[in-house]
Amino acid sequence: MSDAASPDPDGELDPEAALAAVAGGDLDAFGRLYDDLALLVFGVARRVVRDPSRAEEVTQEVFTEVWRQATRFDPARGSVRTWVLTIAHRRAVDTVRSSQASRAREEHVARREPVEVAGPEEAVVTADEHEGVRRCLDSLTPLQSQAVRLAYYQGFTYPQVAEMLGRPLPTVKTRMRDGLIRLRDCLEGHDGA
């Protein structure tokens, strides 16, 4: 660690010396500066953005900016602490504004997009499709129908279907395949009708 970022005899960190060392690329000095100011930065960000996770993001952004901009610090304009907390406040406000602008854009787009409401013709088509599926399922053998309903309507796996029906897995797989082929053929015939 650089001598410039060493604690003074009372064990306190000299922020100006630490920032000067950070400007020279001293990671240890940056760590000490972070340890000294992170809670204050988080507090400022938390008061502005309100959300703790967003305040953490702002804190990270602030210290990234401090690392990048350390050479631009002007001690004639104020203390390191004031400079860092000013960056924190500015970043937090920018975050809130960005969030509000994003929300406003989404609301604007939502207002402009037409809401599609299903008309009576779509309801008739949907009911007709459902009736066609029911009719085709009823045309299957009982084992095929049970297996397809358990697997595709209730979400059971093939091994679970075999166990529930008390049949060997290969038999269930074959009946399922045959049943699905019959369903496909029946539904294609229904669509053409």
Summary of the structure (lengths in Angstrom):
residues: 193
radius of gyration: 33.7
end to end distance: 83.3
largest distance: 93.3
contacts: 520
relative contact order: 0.07
helix: 80%
strand: 0%
